[in-house]
Amino acid sequence: MVPDAGTGRNELMLQIENTMTRKKELFEPRNNLLVKMFSCGPSIYRRPHVGNYRTFIWEDVLQRYLEYLGYNVQRVLNFTDIEDKSIEEAEKLGKSVEDVTGAVAGRFMKEAELFGIKLPDFIPRSSTSVEQAVYLIQRLIEKGYAYWYKDDVFFDPLKFRGFGRLFRLDMTKWPEKKVRFSKDTYPGQRWNLGDFILWHGSRPGDKVYWDTEIGRGRPAWNIQDPAMISATLGYSLDIFCGGIDNMCRHHDYNIAVMESVSGEELARYWLHGQHVLVDGKKMSKSLDNEVHPEDLLSQGFSWKHIRFYLLHKPYRKRINLTPESLRQVGEKLDAFRSMAKAVVEGAKKGESAREENAARAGSANELVQELTRRFEKGMNDDLNTWSAFQGVAEVVARLHELKKDGRLGPHAAAEVEQKLRAIDQVLQVI
């Protein structure tokens, strides 16, 4: 189902907005039908909220649609389980880091399944990628990009040509005096103009550390994703995606680390999804305004309602979550599902050739074929799931009128059902 690039029919080819170029581009993977895709997974010191799930859901749709088009997707989604925040959370709760992160990971796996999110068979963790992190740090030190300062290792962004190019950071504001930032993460969407940490050397009293070739300590957050990516997908990807928060510091750090080691472009396409807002403010753990799935389930909404709501705007547009907007979008889904059920009711398969030709004659057949065209037209426009759904819904409404008038036979209805099932392999809401 991959379109022929020579046809010139761009509306029938997948185009995605590339954050790196700030342009919508035709999707062309490096290796024909193989797509290497990395998704920034959850930091599992606390459970994901609905805003986090929006990112995981549109990334799921991206993978599913690529597979719908015929691509073989090798996707990695990771768990960040060893960082300053998880250690602090464990100390606050009087538990081990493993107990805290293990419980959150288990809950995430269960909720992802209920949301219809397809997770990779193997999910790497920071704690299982320490050896690779140490390897990368050793290479960065050898090449002069990183250096020891007391017991820690820092990366000097001024040594990497083009640092900050994803964010388009103004490097003229870089301080002349050496500044080092030693925490894994910092609050807010500010840039830390200075060297960032790669390795936390062990201090007296530390409970979380590894004995490695470079000494006792633990990898900083800024080296963890590069370690997990390089160990699973290699150094060159087709798609790198995550939430818009990662545009500040995190993804440019990933680029600097990975490309300094390999000398290769890390990713051809960069995709970033926007926030879910609550009362006009970003939903986040730090603002303590999180909404979790059970908060919405208790109001009578289903998992499909929530998934559909998180897809009802393009992933690069913000969503302001309110009970009323969720109710309205949920009612649209319910109405569509009822109509689709009425259209395919009584569908029959295995018709004879004469019956098949008769069923394919006239406006009914044209509408049946329009289902796929309208869906793909919306999806090919940078995964515009709402446009794709609206297009399908309009066609189903017209098919419903034909069905009521007796102009949609059981065999045509069977073809409608087949196409809707293929579409729902992507959307997971019908």
C-alpha positions as CSV (number, residue, x, y, z in Angstrom):
1,M,0.0,0.0,0.0
2,V,3.0,2.3,-0.1
3,P,2.4,4.9,-2.8
4,D,4.6,5.1,-5.9
5,A,6.8,8.1,-5.5
6,G,6.9,8.5,-9.2
7,T,3.2,9.3,-9.6
8,G,3.5,12.8,-8.3
9,R,0.2,12.4,-6.4
10,N,1.5,13.9,-3.1
11,E,-1.9,13.9,-1.5
12,L,-1.7,10.1,-1.6
13,M,1.7,10.0,0.0
14,L,2.5,10.5,3.7
15,Q,3.8,13.9,4.5
16,I,4.9,14.8,8.0
17,E,6.0,18.1,9.5
18,N,9.6,17.9,10.4
19,T,10.5,19.9,13.5
20,M,14.1,20.1,12.3
21,T,13.3,21.9,9.1
22,R,9.9,23.4,10.2
23,K,8.5,22.2,7.0
24,K,6.0,19.5,5.9
25,E,8.0,16.9,4.0
26,L,7.4,13.7,2.0
27,F,8.2,10.7,4.2
28,E,11.1,8.7,2.7
29,P,12.8,6.3,5.0
30,R,16.5,5.5,4.5
31,N,16.0,1.8,3.8
32,N,13.0,1.3,1.5
33,L,10.2,-0.3,3.6
34,L,12.1,-0.5,6.9
35,V,11.4,2.4,9.4
36,K,13.5,2.9,12.5
37,M,11.5,4.9,15.0
38,F,12.3,6.0,18.6
39,S,9.7,7.3,21.0
40,C,10.7,9.0,24.2
41,G,9.0,6.8,26.8
42,P,7.8,7.7,30.3
43,S,9.9,8.6,33.3
44,I,8.4,6.0,35.7
45,Y,9.1,7.7,39.0
46,R,5.4,8.7,38.9
47,R,2.5,7.4,36.8
48,P,1.7,9.0,33.5
49,H,-1.3,11.3,33.2
50,V,-3.7,12.0,30.4
51,G,-1.3,14.6,28.9
52,N,1.5,12.0,28.7
53,Y,-0.9,9.5,27.1
54,R,-1.7,11.9,24.3
55,T,1.9,11.6,23.2
56,F,2.0,7.8,23.4
57,I,-1.3,7.6,21.5
58,W,-0.4,9.7,18.5
59,E,2.9,7.9,18.4
60,D,1.0,4.6,18.4
61,V,-1.2,5.9,15.5
62,L,2.0,6.9,13.6
63,Q,3.4,3.4,14.0
64,R,0.1,1.8,13.0
65,Y,-0.4,4.0,10.0
66,L,3.1,3.2,8.8
67,E,2.3,-0.5,9.1
68,Y,-1.0,0.1,7.3
69,L,1.0,1.6,4.4
70,G,3.1,-1.5,4.3
71,Y,6.2,-0.4,6.2
72,N,8.1,-2.7,8.6
73,V,8.5,-0.5,11.7
74,Q,11.3,-1.2,14.2
75,R,10.2,0.9,17.1
76,V,11.8,1.5,20.5
77,L,10.0,3.1,23.5
78,N,12.1,3.4,26.6
79,F,11.6,3.6,30.4
80,T,13.6,6.2,32.3
81,D,13.9,4.5,35.7
82,I,17.1,5.8,37.2
83,E,17.3,9.6,37.5
84,D,17.4,12.3,40.2
85,K,13.6,12.3,40.4
86,S,13.1,8.6,40.8
87,I,15.8,8.5,43.6
88,E,14.1,11.4,45.3
89,E,10.7,9.8,45.0
90,A,11.9,6.6,46.5
91,E,13.5,8.3,49.4
92,K,10.3,10.3,50.0
93,L,8.2,7.1,50.0
94,G,10.7,5.1,52.0
95,K,11.0,2.5,49.2
96,S,13.6,1.2,46.9
97,V,13.8,2.8,43.4
98,E,13.0,-0.6,41.9
99,D,9.8,-0.9,43.9
100,V,8.7,2.6,42.9
101,T,9.5,2.3,39.2
102,G,8.3,-1.3,39.0
103,A,4.8,-0.4,40.2
104,V,4.6,2.5,37.8
105,A,5.8,0.5,34.9
106,G,3.3,-2.2,35.6
107,R,0.4,0.3,35.7
108,F,1.6,1.9,32.5
109,M,1.6,-1.4,30.7
110,K,-1.9,-2.2,31.8
111,E,-3.3,1.3,30.9
112,A,-1.5,1.3,27.5
113,E,-3.3,-2.0,26.7
114,L,-6.6,-0.5,27.7
115,F,-5.9,2.5,25.5
116,G,-5.1,0.3,22.5
117,I,-1.5,1.3,22.5
118,K,0.8,-1.2,20.8
119,L,3.9,-1.4,22.8
120,P,7.2,-2.9,21.5
121,D,8.1,-6.4,22.6
122,F,11.2,-5.1,24.3
123,I,11.3,-1.9,26.3
124,P,14.8,-0.9,27.4
125,R,15.4,0.8,30.7
126,S,18.0,3.2,31.9
127,S,19.0,0.7,34.6
128,T,19.6,-2.0,31.9
129,S,21.7,0.3,29.6
130,V,24.5,1.4,32.0
131,E,27.2,-0.5,30.2
132,Q,26.3,1.2,26.9
133,A,26.2,4.6,28.6
134,V,29.7,4.0,29.9
135,Y,30.8,3.0,26.4
136,L,29.4,6.2,24.9
137,I,31.0,8.4,27.7
138,Q,34.4,6.7,27.0
139,R,34.1,7.5,23.3
140,L,33.1,11.2,24.0
141,I,36.0,11.7,26.4
142,E,38.4,10.2,23.8
143,K,37.1,12.5,21.1
144,G,37.3,15.6,23.3
145,Y,33.6,16.3,23.6
146,A,33.4,15.3,27.3
147,Y,35.6,15.7,30.3
148,W,36.0,14.8,33.9
149,Y,35.3,17.5,36.5
150,K,36.0,16.2,40.0
151,D,34.0,12.9,40.0
152,D,31.5,13.7,37.3
153,V,31.7,13.8,33.5
154,F,30.3,16.8,31.5
155,F,29.7,17.4,27.8
156,D,30.9,20.7,26.4
157,P,28.4,21.8,23.7
158,L,30.8,24.3,22.2
159,K,32.9,21.4,21.0
160,F,29.9,20.1,18.9
161,R,29.3,22.0,15.7
162,G,25.7,23.0,15.2
163,F,24.7,22.5,18.8
164,G,21.0,23.6,19.5
165,R,20.0,23.3,15.8
166,L,16.7,21.5,16.5
167,F,15.6,24.2,18.9
168,R,17.4,26.9,16.9
169,L,19.2,28.1,19.9
170,D,20.9,31.5,19.7
171,M,24.5,30.5,20.5
172,T,25.6,34.2,20.6
173,K,24.2,34.3,24.1
174,W,26.5,31.6,25.4
175,P,28.5,32.7,28.5
176,E,32.2,33.3,28.2
177,K,32.8,31.8,31.7
178,K,32.6,28.1,32.1
179,V,29.2,27.0,33.6
180,R,28.3,23.4,34.5
181,F,24.8,22.0,35.1
182,S,24.9,18.9,37.3
183,K,21.3,17.9,37.7
184,D,19.5,15.5,35.4
185,T,16.6,17.9,34.7
186,Y,15.7,21.4,35.5
187,P,12.2,22.9,36.0
188,G,10.6,25.0,33.2
189,Q,11.4,25.4,29.6
190,R,14.6,27.3,30.0
191,W,17.9,26.6,28.3
192,N,20.9,25.8,30.5
193,L,23.7,27.7,28.7
194,G,26.6,25.7,29.8
195,D,28.0,22.1,30.0
196,F,25.6,19.3,30.8
197,I,26.3,16.3,32.9
198,L,26.7,12.7,31.6
199,W,27.9,10.8,34.6
200,H,27.2,11.2,38.3
201,G,30.2,10.0,40.3
202,S,29.2,8.2,43.5
203,R,29.2,10.2,46.7
204,P,29.2,9.0,50.3
205,G,25.7,7.9,51.2
206,D,24.6,7.2,47.7
207,K,22.3,4.1,47.4
208,V,22.0,3.9,43.6
209,Y,25.3,3.3,41.7
210,W,27.1,0.9,39.5
211,D,30.8,-0.2,39.6
212,T,32.0,0.3,36.0
213,E,35.1,0.8,33.9
214,I,35.0,4.5,34.6
215,G,34.4,4.1,38.3
216,R,31.4,4.0,40.7
217,G,28.4,6.1,39.8
218,R,25.4,6.3,37.6
219,P,24.6,7.6,34.1
220,A,22.9,11.0,34.0
221,W,19.6,11.4,32.1
222,N,21.4,13.1,29.2
223,I,23.3,10.0,28.2
224,Q,20.5,7.4,28.9
225,D,18.4,7.8,25.8
226,P,21.5,7.7,23.5
227,A,22.6,4.5,25.3
228,M,19.2,2.9,24.8
229,I,18.9,4.0,21.2
230,S,22.4,3.0,20.1
231,A,22.1,-0.4,21.8
232,T,18.8,-1.2,20.1
233,L,18.4,0.7,16.9
234,G,21.9,1.9,16.1
235,Y,23.0,5.5,15.5
236,S,20.8,6.5,12.6
237,L,17.0,6.6,12.8
238,D,14.2,7.6,10.4
239,I,11.9,9.1,13.0
240,F,12.5,10.5,16.5
241,C,9.4,11.7,18.3
242,G,8.2,12.9,21.7
243,G,6.4,15.7,23.5
244,I,7.1,19.3,22.8
245,D,8.8,19.6,26.2
246,N,11.7,17.6,24.7
247,M,12.4,20.5,22.3
248,C,14.1,22.3,25.2
249,R,17.5,20.8,26.0
250,H,16.7,17.1,25.8
251,H,16.6,16.3,22.1
252,D,19.4,18.7,21.2
253,Y,21.4,16.9,24.0
254,N,20.6,13.6,22.3
255,I,21.7,14.9,19.0
256,A,25.0,16.2,20.3
257,V,25.9,13.0,22.2
258,M,24.9,10.6,19.4
259,E,26.4,12.5,16.5
260,S,29.6,13.2,18.4
261,V,30.1,9.5,18.8
262,S,29.0,8.3,15.3
263,G,29.5,11.3,13.0
264,E,26.2,10.4,11.4
265,E,22.8,12.2,11.4
266,L,20.8,10.9,14.3
267,A,17.3,11.2,12.7
268,R,15.8,12.2,9.4
269,Y,12.5,13.3,10.8
270,W,11.6,14.9,14.1
271,L,8.0,15.0,15.4
272,H,6.8,16.7,18.5
273,G,3.3,16.7,20.0
274,Q,1.7,19.5,21.9
275,H,0.4,19.7,25.4
276,V,-2.9,18.9,27.0
277,L,-4.0,21.9,29.0
278,V,-6.2,22.1,32.1
279,D,-7.9,25.5,32.6
280,G,-5.4,26.9,30.1
281,K,-2.3,25.6,31.9
282,K,-0.1,22.7,30.8
283,M,-0.9,19.4,32.5
284,S,2.2,18.3,34.4
285,K,3.5,16.6,37.4
286,S,5.4,19.8,38.5
287,L,2.2,21.9,38.4
288,D,0.2,19.2,40.3
289,N,-2.8,19.5,38.0
290,E,-2.6,16.0,36.6
291,V,-5.7,14.2,35.3
292,H,-5.5,10.4,35.2
293,P,-7.6,8.0,33.2
294,E,-9.7,6.9,36.2
295,D,-10.7,10.6,36.8
296,L,-12.4,10.5,33.4
297,L,-13.6,6.9,33.6
298,S,-15.5,7.8,36.8
299,Q,-17.4,10.5,34.8
300,G,-18.8,7.8,32.5
301,F,-16.3,8.0,29.7
302,S,-14.7,4.9,28.2
303,W,-11.1,4.2,27.2
304,K,-12.1,4.7,23.6
305,H,-13.7,8.0,24.4
306,I,-10.5,9.3,25.9
307,R,-8.3,7.9,23.1
308,F,-10.5,9.5,20.5
309,Y,-10.6,12.8,22.4
310,L,-6.8,12.9,22.5
311,L,-6.8,12.3,18.7
312,H,-9.6,14.8,17.9
313,K,-7.0,17.6,17.2
314,P,-3.8,17.4,15.2
315,Y,-1.0,16.2,17.4
316,R,0.9,19.6,17.0
317,K,-2.1,21.5,18.3
318,R,-2.9,22.0,22.0
319,I,-6.0,20.5,23.6
320,N,-7.7,22.2,26.5
321,L,-9.4,19.4,28.4
322,T,-12.8,20.1,29.8
323,P,-15.6,17.6,30.7
324,E,-18.0,19.4,28.2
325,S,-15.5,19.1,25.2
326,L,-14.8,15.5,26.1
327,R,-18.6,14.8,26.2
328,Q,-19.2,16.4,22.8
329,V,-16.3,14.5,21.1
330,G,-17.4,11.3,22.8
331,E,-20.9,11.7,21.5
332,K,-19.6,12.1,18.0
333,L,-17.7,8.8,18.3
334,D,-20.8,7.0,19.7
335,A,-23.0,8.4,16.9
336,F,-20.5,7.3,14.3
337,R,-20.1,3.8,15.8
338,S,-23.9,3.3,15.8
339,M,-24.2,4.5,12.2
340,A,-21.3,2.2,11.1
341,K,-22.9,-0.7,12.8
342,A,-26.2,-0.1,11.0
343,V,-24.4,0.1,7.7
344,V,-22.5,-3.2,8.0
345,E,-25.4,-5.1,9.7
346,G,-26.4,-8.1,7.6
347,A,-23.1,-8.0,5.7
348,K,-22.4,-11.2,3.6
349,K,-19.1,-12.5,2.2
350,G,-18.3,-15.0,-0.5
351,E,-20.5,-13.6,-3.3
352,S,-20.4,-15.0,-6.8
353,A,-18.8,-13.1,-9.6
354,R,-22.1,-11.9,-11.0
355,E,-23.3,-10.8,-7.6
356,E,-19.9,-9.0,-7.0
357,N,-20.2,-7.1,-10.3
358,A,-23.7,-6.0,-9.4
359,A,-22.7,-4.9,-6.0
360,R,-19.9,-2.9,-7.3
361,A,-22.1,-1.0,-9.8
362,G,-23.2,2.6,-9.3
363,S,-22.8,5.1,-6.4
364,A,-22.6,2.5,-3.7
365,N,-19.3,1.2,-5.0
366,E,-17.9,4.6,-5.5
367,L,-18.7,5.5,-1.9
368,V,-17.2,2.3,-0.6
369,Q,-13.9,3.1,-2.4
370,E,-14.1,6.7,-1.1
371,L,-13.8,5.4,2.5
372,T,-10.1,4.5,2.0
373,R,-9.4,7.6,-0.1
374,R,-10.8,10.0,2.5
375,F,-9.0,8.2,5.4
376,E,-5.7,8.2,3.7
377,K,-6.0,11.8,2.5
378,G,-6.4,13.0,6.1
379,M,-3.7,10.7,7.5
380,N,-1.2,11.6,4.8
381,D,-1.5,15.3,5.8
382,D,0.8,15.0,8.8
383,L,-1.4,12.4,10.6
384,N,-4.5,14.6,10.7
385,T,-6.6,12.0,12.5
386,W,-9.5,14.4,12.9
387,S,-9.7,15.1,9.1
388,A,-9.3,11.4,8.4
389,F,-12.1,10.6,10.8
390,Q,-14.4,13.3,9.5
391,G,-13.9,12.2,6.0
392,V,-14.7,8.6,6.9
393,A,-17.8,9.7,8.9
394,E,-19.1,11.7,6.0
395,V,-18.9,8.7,3.7
396,V,-20.5,6.4,6.2
397,A,-23.4,8.8,6.6
398,R,-24.0,8.7,2.9
399,L,-23.7,4.9,2.9
400,H,-26.2,4.9,5.7
401,E,-28.7,6.7,3.6
402,L,-28.2,4.2,0.8
403,K,-28.7,1.4,3.2
404,K,-32.0,2.9,4.4
405,D,-33.1,3.3,0.8
406,G,-32.3,-0.4,0.0
407,R,-29.4,0.6,-2.3
408,L,-26.6,-1.0,-0.3
409,G,-26.6,-4.7,-0.6
410,P,-25.2,-7.2,2.0
411,H,-22.0,-7.8,-0.1
412,A,-21.2,-4.1,-0.4
413,A,-21.8,-3.8,3.3
414,A,-19.3,-6.6,3.8
415,E,-16.7,-4.5,1.9
416,V,-17.5,-1.5,4.0
417,E,-16.9,-3.6,7.1
418,Q,-13.6,-4.8,5.8
419,K,-12.4,-1.3,5.0
420,L,-13.6,0.1,8.4
421,R,-11.7,-2.7,10.2
422,A,-8.5,-1.8,8.3
423,I,-9.0,1.8,9.2
424,D,-9.6,0.9,12.8
425,Q,-6.3,-1.0,12.9
426,V,-4.9,2.5,12.9
427,L,-7.4,4.5,14.9
428,Q,-8.4,1.8,17.5
429,V,-11.7,3.6,18.3
430,I,-14.3,2.2,15.9
